[in-house]
Amino acid sequence: MLLGSMYAGMAFANSPVGAVHALAYPIGSHFKVSHGLSNSLVLSRILEFNAPVAAKEYAEIAPCMFPEIERGTDAEVCDRWIEKVRQMGIELEIPQRLSDVGIKESDLDFIAAEAMKQ
């Protein structure tokens, strides 16, 4: 596990980690939300945002996470995958909304501005 963790750290330290992590950093540091939870809070929304240009790639990885996802067009598989990711968070009883961890709509501009620094 330690070796895998090190490899993961080396990989994302040398490449952009995208909007999920960029948003997770200010959520975690300014609102005292754990890094895992802050990533989870924004993951499905970012997947939805990226889906129009990433459906093919998402459809390729979908069966790796959820082998039971039925075949279909890339967009169909992508949509089902995003829903399964969202449902997994619900089943694990992970907060689903920023407001669930005390973040207000008035905080969103600050979070966005801080995320852009990533």
Order of alpha helices (4+ residues) and beta strands (2+ residues): alpha-alpha-alpha-alpha-alpha
